[in-house]
Amino acid sequence: MPSIPAHAAPFQARVDFLVALATHLHTCGTTAQRLEGAVLGMARRLKVECEPWSNPTGMILSFRDPAQTSPLTETRVVRLSPGDTDLYRLSETDRIAEEVIDGRIDPKKGYEELRALDARRKPQRFWTMVASFGLISLAIAAVLRLPWLDIATAGVAGMLIGGWMNYTNRRSALKESSEAMAGILAALVAILVAAYVGPLNLNTVIIASLVVLLPGMAFTNAINELTSQHLVSGTARFAGALTLILKLTIGVMIAFACTEALGIDPQIRYARPQPDWVEYAGLLLAAATFSVVFRADRRDVPVVMAAAIAGYLISRFAGQAGDGVAGTFLAAFAMTAIGNAWARHYNRPGAIVRLPGIIMLVPGSASLRGLMTMVQEQNASTGQAALLTVLNILGALVAGLLFGNLVISARRNL
């Protein structure tokens, strides 16, 4: 036990801990309303007046000591890159915050543990990233019941993209063009296979190859932030997701234009011949690989896999009974409520269940397919139909998240 309660620690130590906590939550991809809610809750426990403001690329945090009569405040401006889902880091950050709240460690020790967590975080190894990209692309192609050649092509293209993204992550000069080059790689592999090996479901294979890069979760989080009146953060996140879709589409279109100029003519077919067991095997493989991509702790891997499988199956069977939008809503509603209940029971972040539960429902593939089709056909009505599909999915997802939180409220915003 610390010698003094957490709220009796020096003001500067409490501020340093709150800034470190907010930074870690942002790095884990926490949405603005959840991040600000968590920081405000912790600030109240530490008896610090705090005014947080978060957006996808940074934070402004203003603090004042209510024990002092002076109106002076301390303001921290933190510039950050957009966060990425890291369930292990989120879980450890939450554990440290709980220990500070319960008085098992003081804010200074909590700050040191958060810094130590930074030191332990390492970028994914090259072959881990290559394998995870390839396996998810292969698994999604299997879930879509594509022919074996399509599945194999998606897996190979996904591995190449994983290697390319790992390479660009270490070289800042290439990061701006990394997604466009990934689109070129995915399209080139698919076109060459379709031209010289056998016909493919061309656009679907390209989308499956790029599935890890698709910003479906970013779209969902953006709409969620907008509905929570976090207008700046939601607008910025939505614009970032649109830009990413545009960069991927540009890369794909460059590959199509170059191969057409060279006289390469891909053979295209539309076939979904696989039996049920291929879809379920792909679902199991996708769930296992998402636990790697989300960097889940080993003890959480079964939970992450079960959530991903449950969310997909609820959506699929409810969609068959009614329609796809109703299935998406029911799956988002169920996984949000289950995640909140699990978080309250185990006193751990509900995101460990919620995020994997909706990851296969988000509209990243629909948005990319719509933009690709509109550019290929040069037809605005096609784009309008795709936009309507994306809006339907987003609306169903956000409604499910909102009503799931209404039925069982989130545990301290996480």
C-alpha positions in Angstrom: 0.0 0.0 0.0 1.3 3.5 -0.7 2.1 5.8 2.2 -0.5 8.4 1.0 -3.8 8.1 -0.9 -3.7 8.6 -4.7 -5.5 11.9 -4.5 -3.0 13.2 -1.9 0.0 12.7 -4.2 1.8 15.8 -5.5 -0.3 17.6 -8.1 2.5 17.3 -10.7 2.6 13.5 -10.3 -1.2 13.3 -10.7 -1.0 15.4 -13.9 1.8 13.3 -15.3 -0.1 10.1 -14.7 -3.3 11.5 -16.4 -1.3 12.7 -19.4 0.4 9.3 -19.8 -3.0 7.5 -19.3 -4.6 9.6 -22.0 -1.7 9.1 -24.4 -1.8 5.3 -24.0 -5.6 5.2 -24.5 -5.2 7.3 -27.7 -2.4 5.0 -29.0 -4.7 2.0 -28.5 -7.3 3.5 -30.9 -9.8 4.6 -28.2 -12.6 6.9 -29.6 -12.8 10.5 -28.4 -15.8 10.1 -26.2 -14.5 7.0 -24.4 -11.0 8.5 -24.0 -12.3 11.8 -22.6 -14.8 10.0 -20.3 -12.1 7.7 -19.0 -9.7 10.6 -18.3 -12.4 12.7 -16.6 -13.4 9.7 -14.4 -9.8 9.2 -13.4 -9.3 12.9 -12.8 -12.2 13.0 -10.4 -10.7 10.1 -8.5 -7.4 12.0 -8.2 -9.2 15.3 -7.3 -7.8 17.1 -10.4 -9.9 19.5 -12.4 -9.4 18.4 -16.1 -10.6 19.7 -19.4 -9.6 17.1 -22.1 -10.0 17.6 -25.9 -9.1 14.7 -28.2 -8.9 14.2 -31.9 -7.4 11.5 -34.1 -4.0 13.2 -34.3 -3.5 14.7 -30.9 -4.9 15.9 -27.5 -5.1 19.1 -25.5 -5.3 18.5 -21.7 -5.8 21.4 -19.2 -5.4 20.8 -15.5 -6.1 22.8 -12.3 -5.5 21.9 -8.7 -8.8 22.6 -6.8 -6.9 22.7 -3.6 -5.3 25.9 -4.7 -7.1 29.3 -4.9 -5.1 30.4 -7.9 -7.0 30.2 -11.2 -3.8 29.2 -13.1 -4.0 26.0 -15.1 -1.4 23.7 -16.7 -2.0 22.8 -20.3 -0.4 19.9 -22.2 -0.5 19.7 -26.0 0.3 16.1 -27.2 0.8 15.4 -30.9 0.1 11.8 -31.8 -0.4 9.6 -34.9 -3.8 8.0 -35.3 -4.1 5.1 -32.9 -4.3 1.5 -33.8 -6.1 -1.4 -32.0 -3.8 -3.0 -29.4 -5.8 -5.0 -26.9 -2.9 -6.0 -24.8 -1.7 -2.4 -24.3 -5.3 -1.3 -23.6 -5.7 -4.1 -21.0 -2.4 -3.3 -19.3 -3.3 0.4 -19.2 -6.6 -0.3 -17.7 -5.0 -2.6 -15.0 -2.5 0.2 -14.0 -5.3 2.7 -13.8 -7.3 0.3 -11.6 -4.3 -0.1 -9.3 -4.0 3.6 -8.9 -7.7 4.0 -8.2 -7.6 1.2 -5.6 -4.6 2.7 -3.9 -2.3 -0.2 -4.5 0.2 2.1 -6.3 0.5 5.9 -6.3 0.3 8.0 -9.4 4.0 8.4 -9.7 4.4 4.6 -9.7 1.5 4.3 -12.2 3.3 6.8 -14.5 6.5 4.8 -14.3 4.6 1.5 -15.1 3.0 3.2 -18.1 6.4 4.4 -19.3 7.7 0.8 -18.9 4.8 -0.4 -20.9 6.0 1.9 -23.7 9.5 0.4 -23.5 8.2 -3.1 -23.8 6.1 -2.4 -26.9 7.9 -3.5 -30.1 6.7 -3.4 -33.7 5.4 -6.6 -35.1 8.1 -8.9 -36.5 8.4 -9.0 -40.3 7.3 -12.6 -40.7 4.5 -12.2 -38.2 3.0 -9.3 -40.1 3.5 -11.1 -43.5 1.8 -14.3 -42.2 -1.1 -12.4 -40.5 -1.9 -10.3 -43.6 -1.8 -13.4 -45.8 -3.9 -15.6 -43.5 -6.6 -13.0 -43.0 -6.8 -12.4 -46.8 -7.0 -16.1 -47.4 -9.6 -16.6 -44.6 -11.9 -13.8 -45.8 -11.7 -15.2 -49.4 -12.8 -18.6 -47.9 -15.6 -16.9 -45.9 -16.8 -15.4 -49.2 -16.8 -19.0 -50.7 -14.5 -18.1 -53.6 -13.0 -20.8 -55.7 -9.6 -22.3 -54.6 -7.6 -20.3 -57.1 -9.2 -17.1 -55.8 -8.4 -18.0 -52.2 -4.8 -18.8 -52.9 -4.3 -15.6 -54.9 -5.8 -13.5 -52.1 -3.5 -15.2 -49.6 -0.3 -14.6 -51.7 -1.3 -11.0 -52.4 -2.0 -10.4 -48.7 1.4 -11.7 -47.8 3.1 -9.4 -50.2 1.1 -6.4 -48.8 2.0 -7.4 -45.3 5.7 -7.4 -46.2 5.4 -4.1 -48.0 3.6 -2.5 -45.0 6.2 -3.8 -42.6 8.9 -2.3 -44.8 7.2 1.1 -45.0 6.5 1.3 -41.3 10.2 1.6 -40.7 10.7 4.2 -43.4 8.8 7.5 -42.9 9.5 8.7 -46.4 7.4 5.9 -47.9 4.5 6.0 -45.4 2.4 8.5 -47.4 2.3 6.3 -50.5 2.2 2.9 -48.7 -1.6 2.3 -49.1 -1.5 3.3 -52.8 1.3 0.9 -53.4 -0.6 -1.8 -51.5 -3.5 -1.3 -53.9 -1.1 -1.6 -56.9 0.4 -4.8 -55.5 -3.0 -6.4 -54.8 -4.4 -5.5 -58.3 -1.2 -6.6 -60.1 -1.2 -10.0 -58.5 -4.9 -10.6 -59.2 -4.7 -9.4 -62.8 -1.6 -11.4 -63.6 -3.1 -14.6 -62.2 -6.4 -14.0 -64.0 -4.6 -13.4 -67.3 -2.1 -16.2 -67.2 -3.3 -18.9 -64.7 -7.1 -18.9 -64.6 -10.2 -16.7 -64.3 -10.9 -14.9 -61.0 -13.6 -13.0 -59.2 -11.2 -10.1 -59.8 -12.6 -7.2 -57.7 -13.5 -9.5 -54.8 -10.0 -11.0 -54.7 -8.5 -7.6 -54.7 -10.7 -6.5 -51.8 -9.9 -9.7 -49.8 -6.2 -9.0 -50.4 -6.5 -5.5 -48.9 -8.9 -6.4 -46.1 -6.5 -5.6 -43.2 -6.0 -2.1 -44.5 -9.7 -1.3 -45.0 -10.9 1.5 -42.7 -14.3 0.0 -41.8 -13.6 0.4 -38.1 -12.5 4.0 -38.6 -15.8 4.7 -40.4 -17.8 3.2 -37.6 -15.8 5.0 -34.9 -16.2 8.3 -36.8 -20.0 8.0 -37.0 -20.0 7.0 -33.3 -18.1 10.1 -32.4 -20.3 12.3 -34.4 -23.4 10.9 -32.7 -21.7 11.6 -29.4 -21.3 15.3 -30.4 -17.5 15.0 -30.8 -17.8 16.7 -34.1 -14.2 17.7 -34.7 -12.8 14.2 -33.9 -15.6 12.4 -35.8 -15.2 14.6 -38.9 -11.4 14.2 -38.9 -11.6 10.5 -38.5 -14.2 10.2 -41.3 -12.0 12.3 -43.6 -9.0 10.1 -42.8 -11.0 6.9 -43.6 -12.2 8.4 -46.9 -8.7 9.4 -47.8 -7.4 5.9 -47.2 -10.2 4.4 -49.4 -9.2 6.9 -52.1 -5.5 6.0 -51.9 -6.3 2.2 -52.2 -8.6 2.9 -55.1 -6.0 5.0 -56.8 -3.4 2.2 -56.5 -5.8 -0.4 -57.9 -6.8 1.9 -60.8 -3.1 2.5 -61.7 -2.5 -1.2 -61.9 -5.5 -1.7 -64.1 -4.4 1.2 -66.4 -0.8 -0.1 -66.7 -1.8 -3.7 -67.4 -4.3 -2.5 -70.0 -1.7 -0.4 -71.7 0.6 -3.5 -71.8 -2.2 -5.6 -73.4 -2.8 -7.9 -70.5 -6.4 -9.1 -70.5 -7.5 -10.7 -67.2 -10.3 -13.4 -67.3 -13.1 -12.5 -65.0 -15.8 -14.9 -63.6 -18.4 -14.7 -60.9 -18.5 -17.9 -58.9 -19.0 -18.9 -55.2 -18.8 -22.7 -55.4 -17.5 -23.6 -52.0 -19.5 -25.7 -49.4 -20.4 -24.6 -45.9 -17.3 -26.1 -44.3 -15.0 -23.9 -46.2 -16.8 -20.8 -45.0 -16.7 -21.9 -41.4 -13.0 -23.0 -41.6 -12.2 -19.5 -43.0 -14.2 -17.9 -40.2 -12.2 -19.9 -37.6 -8.9 -18.9 -39.3 -9.9 -15.2 -39.5 -10.9 -15.1 -35.8 -7.5 -16.6 -34.8 -5.6 -14.2 -37.0 -7.5 -11.2 -35.8 -6.3 -12.0 -32.3 -2.8 -11.6 -33.6 -3.5 -8.4 -35.6 -5.3 -6.9 -32.5 -2.3 -7.9 -30.4 -4.5 -9.6 -27.8 -2.9 -11.1 -24.7 -2.6 -14.9 -24.7 -5.2 -15.3 -22.0 -7.6 -13.2 -24.2 -7.2 -15.1 -27.4 -10.1 -17.5 -26.8 -12.3 -14.5 -25.9 -11.3 -12.5 -29.0 -11.9 -15.5 -31.2 -15.3 -16.3 -29.7 -16.4 -12.7 -30.1 -15.4 -12.5 -33.7 -17.1 -15.8 -34.5 -20.3 -14.9 -32.6 -20.6 -11.5 -34.2 -20.3 -12.9 -37.7 -22.7 -15.8 -37.0 -25.4 -13.6 -35.4 -25.2 -11.2 -38.4 -25.3 -14.1 -40.9 -28.2 -16.0 -39.5 -30.2 -13.0 -38.5 -29.7 -11.6 -41.9 -30.9 -14.8 -43.5 -34.1 -14.6 -41.3 -34.7 -11.0 -42.1 -32.3 -8.8 -44.0 -28.6 -7.9 -43.9 -29.1 -4.5 -42.2 -31.2 -6.1 -39.4 -28.5 -8.8 -38.9 -25.8 -6.2 -38.7 -27.8 -4.2 -36.1 -28.6 -7.3 -34.0 -24.9 -8.5 -34.0 -23.6 -5.0 -33.0 -26.3 -4.8 -30.3 -25.5 -8.2 -28.9 -21.7 -7.9 -29.0 -21.8 -4.5 -27.3 -24.1 -5.7 -24.5 -22.1 -8.9 -24.1 -18.9 -6.9 -24.0 -20.2 -4.5 -21.4 -21.5 -7.4 -19.3 -18.1 -9.2 -19.6 -16.2 -6.1 -18.7 -18.3 -5.5 -15.5 -18.0 -9.1 -14.4 -14.2 -9.4 -15.0 -13.4 -5.7 -14.4 -11.5 -5.5 -17.7 -12.0 -3.4 -20.9 -15.1 -4.3 -22.8 -13.3 -3.6 -26.1 -11.7 -7.0 -25.8 -15.1 -8.4 -26.7 -16.7 -5.5 -28.6 -14.1 -4.7 -31.2 -13.6 -8.3 -32.4 -17.3 -8.8 -32.3 -18.0 -6.2 -34.9 -14.8 -6.3 -37.0 -16.3 -8.5 -39.7 -19.4 -6.3 -39.9 -17.8 -3.0 -40.6 -18.3 -1.5 -44.1 -14.7 -1.2 -45.3 -15.1 -3.7 -48.1 -18.4 -2.2 -49.2 -16.9 1.3 -49.5 -13.9 0.1 -51.5 -16.0 -2.0 -53.8 -18.3 0.9 -54.4 -15.6 3.4 -55.3 -13.7 0.9 -57.5 -16.9 0.0 -59.4 -17.8 3.7 -59.8 -14.4 4.5 -61.2 -14.3 1.4 -63.5 -17.8 2.0 -64.9 -17.6 5.9 -64.8 -21.2 5.8 -63.5 -22.3 8.1 -60.7 -25.5 6.0 -60.1 -23.3 3.0 -59.2 -21.5 5.2 -56.6 -24.8 6.3 -55.2 -25.9 2.7 -54.7 -22.6 1.9 -53.0 -22.9 4.9 -50.8 -26.4 3.9 -49.7 -25.1 0.4 -48.9 -22.3 1.8 -46.7 -24.7 4.2 -45.0 -27.1 1.3 -44.2 -24.3 -0.7 -42.6 -22.9 2.2 -40.7 -26.4 3.1 -39.4 -27.1 -0.4 -38.3 -23.7 -0.7 -36.6 -24.0 2.6 -34.7 -27.6 1.9 -33.7 -26.4 -1.5 -32.3 -23.6 0.1 -30.4 -25.8 2.9 -28.9 -28.6 0.5 -27.8 -26.2 -2.1 -26.6 -24.6 0.6 -24.3 -28.1 1.6 -23.3 -29.1 -1.9 -22.2 -25.9 -2.6 -20.3 -23.8 0.6 -19.7 -20.1 0.5 -20.4 -17.7 0.1 -17.5 -16.0 3.5 -17.0 -16.0 4.2 -20.7 -13.7 1.3 -21.7 
